[in-house]
Amino acid sequence: MVMSEFKQGSVICGEGDRLDKVSFITNGSAEISLNGHPFYLEKGDMVGLCDLSTGVHSHTYTAVSDVTVFSYPYSSFDDLEPLLRDNADAANLLVNSMCRQISDFLRYKVSLKKDADSVYDSAKEIYTQYESLCALYALTSKKLPELTETPRYSEPEPVEDWISNFYLEIGALNPAALRGFFYGKPGISSGFLRRSAEDIVRVFRACRGYQDYIKSLSSVFLNPDGHDLFSLLTELHMSSLHIKGADAAVDTLMMQLSGMLFYMTGVDPAYFLSRLNSYKDNLTVKRAAAAGEKPESPPGVKQNLSDSLSDILRYSEWPEDVGNKFIRCVHDYTKLADRGGTDDAARRLRKELTAFFQKLYKQILLKSLKDAAPPTVVKMFLNFGYVDADLAGHDNADYLYSIADSLKGSPELGVYTIPEWLGAIYGGVKEPNRNEFDMDYGEHLRELKIRGEIDAKEEARLWTDMDGRLLFELENVFPIVNKLTTGRITTFCPLFSDHSVQRKLDMSQIKPAQLRETIDEIRSIDYSAYCRDILYSNPRCGVTNETVHVETLPDIILTPNIGTRGIMWQEIEGRKRATPARIFLPLFLETDLKALMIRLTAEFRWEMCKRIQGVRWNDVTNPSLTSEYSDFLQFYKNNRELSIEVRDSIKSELIRAKNNYKMVFAADYAEWLLYESSGSPRLNKVALRMMITYCPFSSAVREKLRQHPRYADLLNRYHHKQQQKTHRLSNVIQKIKQTGKDIPKEILDEIEFAGK
């Protein structure tokens, strides 16, 4: 054995270190930290017992005082057998230490399970009381999706009850009984330690599961985003101080919440105290101001929505005379018997409101980007176009208020709310979209320079000017897509109005997970839907101009309106093919999302093919999706493969599509995915051949259809073509292997793609 000494506070061994020795503590004490929860080892305990079965330290051991240890070399459990056989006292220390350690961890696991249930129940109880108080005081409550979407902890328990009882009862034995059972019995000691070393890993896994769950729930109570139970109660308290009895009722609920937060796992104590002190300071000021205050709300309007328009204008810091004019326009629009009317007065009013809205949106967005916590009604304006409860409808206004603070896109999935998207441009994360003349920001600046409106120096400055980039998007793209996605171009008004609501808002609201599920469903049928051809070259490996496929899912931006249309705005960013497409959808969609996304996917395929083919996109001597489809639709009358009935059907399709070939392709593509994929014939034989060539089904769908006579021959040809490609790529890989170089990931991915 080797003796080692460690000063107080020093690390004896660190998490992730290889377990190459086990160490008896002969003097002092050490601490094990399990995700921040300390456990202590005293004289006679052994460092490393927890990880005998893994060979890697799962925790950091820190000296609480000056520590002396005697270490024994360890590479596998077999190294301990001589010690257990030849030294009964050492074996007894090992068994005793394991009993103490596993018992401590098991007791902690039991307490964590109780805490997980308690935290969940408390969160539900406090939120329910919050909703009740909001209803009592005529205030709109806010939703907490993190709470409503989080179930009670239900992961399978990795440690069976009998295991817990077994170790806890052994740990409860008095030292004499324990010594009497194990002392001088190396076989029993070895078996116990081997089994314990495996079980303690499961105990750790159970503890971490509970800890992670409690930590995730702690963000419902308090989180840096500021939308949590603490902020809901804070806002409720501030808003209800003038109501008799409300101060005491909310204060009691806040005390209950604060008491939990002081000790909750996952809550940063310093951050909590800063939020608590800020709340108390604001409460003192608000109590003084609320003395004798008796605000009145219009009938049916909740108190926190009673003056939305004034609150929004106050935040914008618009001049009072301009704000008053906007207020008058909003009130006139609210009183219109038909807000979608086509008479001159209604048109003029909508036009005036649209101009006001664009200026106000720009003003408020720029301010909000520098504001860590914009007011809820401001978020409602930015996300929904909301300005007034009477105009929106009281129930709609309540719903919008309840989700405004928690509304988020999912940038990691490529889904953005419009404020998130504009913020990403302002932060330099995303490039602005191309304008309606298909010019990107750089081309726009060059055009300004050519026209003499700016010089080269100003062009260079504007290129890195984030305000300029944001204004380009706000002025050239946002107004257009906001109008188009509503589907009501001639009667468009950007303000949220109840006359536009056809379905319940919670049913029509597009959510990121729902969008991703829809896209994945399309990709499960058309596996190459969002793939694009890229020329790959790697001279070091002898690969020159190999065509590979790269999948890049689109960026989807949710516009602040209720609408029926989606817009495939651009297929790539700038000139780079492997960049996301840009799709705009209304936040509240009144039509079927799947049907809409299928159409937009078809439009993407068409536009991406045009981008790749360039000026030869409709030249049939250069075969491609667009060229063959254009040739087919242009000369269908002379196509002998088609019957008279089919030709008449194509003629009708072209009339419906106003001779737009892309629209005809999109309609056929929808039939392809919705019906042909399940073996239900819809397309003519020429369209069927082109679809199998350029929009092939996934291998699972192809396999299902291969027995169908309609598809068998075409699918066999496709399969043979893919086999040839796989064979050629295999030869490329074989040549690279012979040089001793690593196979490029792009080639490996492409051979996998060829087999899909």
N, C-alpha and C positions, 0 to 999 in steps of 0.2 A: 504493500500500500504506500501511497505518496501523500504526504501532508501538504496542505495549501492553506494560506491565510488570506482573508479578504477584509478590507476596511469597510466600515459602515457606509452604505450607499453605493458600493461598487457592485458590478454585475458578476455573479458567479458563473452563469451560462445564459446565453440569449436564445430567444425564440428562433427556430430555424437552424440552430447549430446542430451538428452531428453529435449523436450520443455516443461518445467514445469512452466514457467512464461513468461509474455510479459513485456517489460520495456520501459518506456518513458525516453528519454534523456532530462534532465533539464539543463545540463551544459556540455560544451565540445563537442567533435566530435569523431565518431568511423568509422572504415573502415570494409567493407565486401570485401573478396577476392573471385572472381569467376575464379578459375584456374589461379591465378596470376594477374588478372585484378582487380584493386581496384574500389570500389564504396564507397561513403562517406555519413554518416548519421550525421545530425547536431541537434542542440537543437530543440525539438518538434517532432523529428522522433522517431520511435518505433523499438526496437530490437525484432526480432522474427516474424514479420509480414509475411516474406517470407515462413514460414513453418507452418502456422496455420492449413493447411489441412493434413500435414504429421505427425506432432507431434515430429519431430526430426530436429535439426538444420542442414541445408544443407551447411552452411558456418561457418567460424570462424569470430567472431566479435572482433576486436582489438581496444583498446583505442588509438586514434591518439594524444590526449592531455589528461589531467586529466578529467575524466568523472564522472558525477553524474547521477544516474538513479533511477526512482521510479518503482518498479516491482509490477505486479498484477498477482496472481496465475492463472495458466492455465492448464487444462487437456483436454478440448474439446472446440469447438467454443461456446457451450452453456454457458460457464463460462463468456463470454464477453457480453451476452445479457443484464444482469442488468446494466453494465457500459454504454452500448449504450442507454439504456432506461432512466436511471436516471441522466446521466451526459452528457449533450449535448456538453460541451466544450471538454471533453475527446473523445467523439465520433467524433467530428470534427477533432481533432488531429490525430486520427486513420485513418480516410478517407484521410486526406491531406498527411500523411506519405505514405500510400499505393499508392496514386496517383503518388507521386514523385518517389518512389522506382520502381514501375512497369514501369513507363515511362522511367526511366534511363536504366533499363534492356532491354526494347524494342528497344531503340535507339542503344544500344550496339549490339543487335542482328542484326539490319539492317546493322550496320557497319561491323559486322563479315561476313555477307552474301556477301557484296561487296568485302571484303578482300579475301574470299575464291575464288571468281571468278577471282580477280586480280592476286592472287598468282598463280593460275593454268595457266592463260593466260601468265603471265610473264615467268613461267618455260618453257612453250612450245616455247615462242618466243626466249628466250635466247638459248635454246637447238637447235632450228632451225638455229639460226645465227651461233652457234658453228659448226654445221655440214657443213654449207655453207663455213665458213672460212677454215675448215679442207680440204674440197674439193678444195678450191681456192689455198691453199698452199701445195697441194699434201701430206697431212697427213691423216692417218687413224683415223676416229672418233670412239669414244667408245659409247657403248649403256648404257642407264640408264633404266633398266626394271621397276624400281619403278615409273618412270615418264610415260613410254609408257603403263604400265598396270594400271595406276590410272586414272579413268574417272573424268570428272567434277562433283562437288558435286551435287548429285541428290536425296538425301534422302527426303522423304515426309516431308513437313514443318508442324510441330505439332501446329503452331500458325497461324490460318487463318488470311487473310488480314483484315477482318472486325474487328477482335479482336484487332489487332495492331492499326487500325484507331480509334477504340472506346476509348482505354486507352490514346493514344497519344493526342487525341482531348480534352479528359477530363483533362489531365495533363496540357494542354495549356490554360485552362480557368484561368481567373484572380481570386485571392483569394476571392473577393466579390461574384463573380458568383458561385464559388464552394460552398461557405458558404451558399449562398441563396438556393441552390438546396438540400444540405444534412442536414443543421443545424436543429436540433429539429425533425428530421424524422428518428427515430430508425429503422423502417422497411426497408427504402431505404438504410440506412447506413449498416445494417446487411446483406442485400442481396448483396450489392456491395462488401463488404469485403469477404463474403463467396465465391462469384464467382471469385474475384480477387485472393484469396488464391489458388484456383484450377488452374487458368490460369497462374499464375506466375511459377508454377511447369513446365508447358509446355514451357514457355519462357526459363527457365533454361535448359531444355532438348534440345531446339533448339540451344541455345548458346554453350552448351557442344559439340553438334554434329559438329557445325562449327569449334569450337576450335580444336577438335580432328582431323578434316580433314586438317586444316591449319598446325597443328603440324606434321601430317604424311607427308604432302608435304614439310615441312621445311627440312625434312631429305633428300629430293632430292637436295636441295640447299647446305646443310651442314650437315654432320653426322660424328660420331667418326670413322666409318669404313674407311673413307678417299676416298670412291668412290662416288663423288657427283659433282654437277655442278661447284662448286668452284675449285675442283681438276682438272676437265676437262679443264677449262679455264686457270688454272695455267700451266698445262702441254702444252696446245696449245701455250701459251705466250712464255714459255721457248724454245719450239721447233721451233718457227717461227721468233725469233728475228733477224736472219740474212736476212730475206726477206724484201724487200723494202715496206714500208707502213703497214706491219703486226703489228709492235709494237703499232702504234697508234690505229689501228682497234681493236685489242684485248684489249688494255688498256681501250678503251671506253666501251666495253662490260663488262669488269671486274668492272668498276666504277658503271655501272648500277646494276650489281649483288650485289656489296658491299653495295650500298645505300639501297637496299631492306633488306639485312641481318641485318643491324643495328637495324631495328625496327620489324623484323618478329617474330610472335608468335612461340614459340617452339625452338628458337635459343638461345643457351647459349652465352651471350655477351662476357664473358671472353674467351671461347673457340674460338669464331669467331676472336677476336682480336689477339689471339696467332697464328691462322692460317694466318691471314692477315699480321701480322708482319713478319712471316717466309717467306711468299710469297714475300714481298717487299725486304727483305734482300737477298733472292736468286736471285731475279730479278736484283738487283743492280750488283751482282757478275756476273751473266750471261750476262748482257748487256756489261760489260767490256770485257768479254771473247769472245763475239760474234762479236766484231768490226772487220770488214774485213773478217769474216768467210763466206765461200761460199761452203758448202758441196754439193756434187753431189751424186745422187742416181742412181743405175742401172736402165735402162729403165723399166718402169712399176711398180717399187717398191716404195712404199710410204716412205717418209723420215724417219719416226719413225720405219720402219721395215728394213731399208737398211743394217743394220749391226747387225742383230739379233744374229747370231752365235757368233760373237766376244763379244757382250754384255753379252751373257749367260756365255761364258768362262771367261770373266773378273770377273763376279760375283762369279764364282766358285773358283777363285784363284788357278786354276790348273797351274802347271809349263808350261811355254811357249812352250817347245818342245813337251809335251804331247798334249797340245791344238792344236798345228799346225798339228800334225798327225791326230787328230780327224777332223779338218777342211778339210784336204786332202781327208779323207775317205768320208766325207759328200759330197764334190764336185764330187768325183768319182761316188758315188751312184746317185747323181742328174743327171749325164750325161749318166747313163745306159739306153740303149734303152728299156730294159725290166727289171724293178726293181723286178719283181716277177719271174724272170728266174730261171731255175733249173740247169744251168751250174755251173761248179766248181768255176769259178771266182766270179759269183754273190753270191753263197752260202758263200764263204770265206769272201766277203765284208760285207754281212749281219751279219755274225757271229762276225766279228771284231767290227762292229758298235754296235751290241747288248752288247758286253762286255764293250765298251766305255760308252754306255748309262747307264748301271747299275751303274758303278762307278761314273759317273757324276751326276746321279739322287740322289744317296746317299749323295754326297758332297753338292749339292745345297739344298736338302731338309733339312739337318741338319742346314745349315746356315739360311735358310728361316724361320725356326721355331723360331729363335731368332731375326728375323727382323720384325719390325712392319709394314713396307711398302716395300716389295720386288718389284723390277721393273716389269712392265707389261710383258715384254718378258720372264722373269723368271717364272711368273705365267703361261704363255703359255707353257713353257717347262714342268712344273710340272703337269699341267692339261691335256695337249694334246699331249705331246711328240714333240712339235714343236721346230725346231732349225733354219730353214732357209726359207725365202719367196719363193725362186726359187724351192726348194724341195716341199714345201707345195702347191704351186700355189698361185699366187698373190691375187686372189679373196678369196681363202680359208684363207690365212694369214690375210687379212683385217678383215674377219669375226671373226677369232679367237682373234685377237687383240681387236676387238670391245666388245667382251663378257668376256675377261679374268678377268678384275677387278670386274665385277659384278657376275661372275659365283659362285654359292653357292649351296651346297646341302641343306638338311633340316633335321638336326639331330633329331629334335622333331618328324619327321615322319619316322626316321630310314634310311634316304637317305644321303649318304656322297660322296663327291668327294674324289679322292684318297689322295690328300694332307690333307683334313679334317680328313679322317680316320686315316692316319698315325700320324697326330697331336693329335687325341684323344688317340691313344696308347701311344704316348710320354707323354701326360698329365696325364696318368693313368686312363682315363675315360673308356677306352676299353681294354680288354685283347687281346694279339696277337692271330691270327688264328693258327689252327693246321697246321703243315707242311704236305708235300706230303706223309709222312709215318704215318700220323694220330697222331702225337705227339704234344701236346701243349707245351707252353714255359717251364712249370715246369718239364714235362717229358723229354724235351730236356736237361735241366740242369742236371737231375738225370742220364741221359744216358752219359753225358760228365763226370760226377763224377765216374760212374761205369767204364768207359774206362780209368780213371786215368788222364784225361786232366785238370780237376780242382779238388780242394779239397772241403771239407764241408764249410770252411770259404768263399771261392770264390763263391760257390753255393749260400750261403746266401746273399752275396753282389750283385751278378748278379740278384737275385730274385727281388730286389728293384731298380735295375739300369735301368732307363728309356731309356738310350742310348742302353743298351743291348736288351731290349724288342723291341725297334724300329728296330734295326739291324736284329733281328730274323725275323721280318715281311718283311723287305726289301730284305733279302737274301734268305728266305725260301718260301715265299708265293708270293710276288709281281711279280717277274720275271715269275712265272708259270702262274698265273691268267692273267697277261697282254698278254701272248702269247695265252692262250686258248680262251680268249674272242674275239680275232680277228677272229677266225675260219680259220686262214691261218697258221697252225702250221709249215708246211714244208718251207714256204717262209716268215716266220715272221721276221719283223724288227720293233723295237719300235719307230722309228722316224716317225713323221707325214709326209705322202707323198701323193701327189695328185692322184697317180695311185690307191689308195685305196678308193677314194671318188666315190661312185656310185649315191648318192642322195645329194640334197642340204643340207648343214650342218644344217641349221636352221630347216629343216624338220626331220632330223634323230636324232637331239640332244634330249636325254632323260632329261625330267624336273621332279623335285620332285612331283609336283602336278599331272602330267600325270601318274607317277608311282603309286601314292596313289589311283588315280581314277581307275586304272586297277586292283589293289589288292582289292579294295572295290567291284568292279564288280564281281570278282571271289568269294569273301566272301558272296555276295548277293545271290549266287546260292549254293555254298558249304560253309555253315555257320561255319562249324567246321574245315575248311582247315588248319588254323594255331593254332588250339587248341591242347593241350597235356594233358594226364591223369596224375593227381598228387594225391598221397595219403595224405588225410587231417585227422589230429587227433587233438582233443581238449577234453582231459579228464575232464576238468572243466565243460564242457557242456554235458559230456557223449557221445561224438562222438569219435568213434575209427575206424581208417582205412577206412574212407569214400573216395571213388574215386570222385574227382571233376575235372572239365575241366578248364584250364587256357589258355586264348588266348594271345600269344606273337607274334607280327608281326616281320618279319625278318629285320635285318640290310642289306641294299643294298649299295654296294660300286661300284662307277662308275670308271672304269679303263680308263687310258688316251690313248684311241685308237678309231679307226673305226672298228667295228666288227659285227659278225653275231651270236655269241653264248653267252649264259649265263651259269654261273657255280653255282650250289648249293654246296658250298664248305664244309659247316658243318652245322649240324642240331641243335646243341646246343653249348653253351660255357662251356667248362670244363665238369663237370659231372651233372650240374644242368639242370633239364628238362625245367624249366620255364625261360629259357634265349633265346635271339633271335638267329635264324638261321643266317648264313652269306651267302649272295648271291652276286656274282660279275657280273656286266653287263658292256658292252662297253659304254662309254659316248655318242658315235655316233653309233646308232644301225641301221643296214642296213636291218633288217627284222621286222616282225610284233611284236610289244611289247606284245600284249595280248596273242598271241599264245605261245610266249616264256615264259611268266610268268605262263601260265597254265602248261606247261611242267615242269618248275622249282617247281611249287607247288606240282605237282604229285611226283617229286623226293623227295621233302621234306617229303611228307606223307609216302613214302616208307622207307626212311632212319630213320624217327622218329619212325616208327613202329619197325624197326630192333633194334634201340637203346633201346626201351622199352622192347622188347621181349628177347633181349640178344642172347645167343647161341641157343635158341629155336625159332628163328625168322622164320624158315621154317619147324617147327614141327607141322603137321596138327592136332595132338592130343591136341595142345594148340592153339585154333582158334584165328586167327588174320588176318589182311589184307595180310601181306607178306606170312604167312604160307598157307592160303587158295588159294591165287593166284599162289604160287609156285606149290602147289599140282595140281591145275587145269591145269596149263601149262605143267606140267611134265607128266600127265596121260590123256591128252585130247583125245588121240586116243581110249581109252577104255570107254569114257564117253558116255553113251547111251542117255543122254539128248540132245546130239549134232548131227545134221545131218551130212552127208558126206560132203556137201558143206561147212558147218561151220568148220568142222575139217580141210579141205583143206585151208580155209581162215586163221585159226590159224597157220597152218604149214607155210604159206607164211609170216605171221607176225613174227614168230620166226626166219625165215631165214633173213628177213630184219633187225631184231634187233640183229642178230648174237647170238641168243639163250640167250639174256639178258632179264630176266623176268621183271626187273624194266622198261626197255624201252617199253616192250609190255604193261605193266600197264599204263605208261605215255601216250601212244597212245590211249588206251581205255579211260583214264581219260579225255583226250581232247574231245573225242567223247561224253562222258558223259556230260560235261559242255556245249559244243557248240551245240549239237543236241538233245540229250535225254532230256535235261532240257526244251526244247520247244515241246516235244512230237514227235520228229522225230526219229524213231527207227534206231539204228546203232549197238548196242551190242547184243551178243548172250545171251540166258536166264541165263546162269551160271554167266557170267560177270555182267549182270544186277543185279542179286541177291546180289553179293558181293559188288557192288557199293552202292546199297541202304543200305546195312548193315554197311559199313565202311566209305562211303563218302556221307552221306544223303543230300538230297536237303534241302534248307530252307523251312520253313512252307508255305511261299507264293507260291513257286514252287510246293511243294507237293500238296497243295490245288488245284492248276491248273491242275495237272496230275491225281488227284484221280479218276476222271470220265473216264479216259482212261483205257480200259480193260487190256492193257499190264502192267500197273503199279498198278492197284487197289488192288490186293491181297497182293502184297509185301508191299505197302504203309500202308495198314490196319494193317499188322503184325507189321510194324515199329511203327505205331501210338500206338498200344496196348502196345508194349514194353515200349515206352516212358511214357505212362499213368501209368504203373506199377511203373516205377522209380519215377514219380512225387508223386504217392500215398505213396510210401515208405519214400520219403523225407518229405512229409507232416506229416507223423507220427513222424519222427525224430524231426521236428520243434515243434510239439504238445508236445512231451515229454520235450523238452527244456523249453517251455513256462511254463509248470507245475512246473518247478524248480524255476521259477522267474528270470532266467538268460536271457541276451540278445542273440538273434539269431545270430550266427556267419555270417559275410558277405559271407564267402565262401559257406555256405549252401544255403543262399538266392540266390546267383549268380548261383549255380548249379541247383536249381529248375527252375530258369528263363531259363537256358541253355536247360534243358530238354523239355521246352515248345517251343523252337525255331523250 
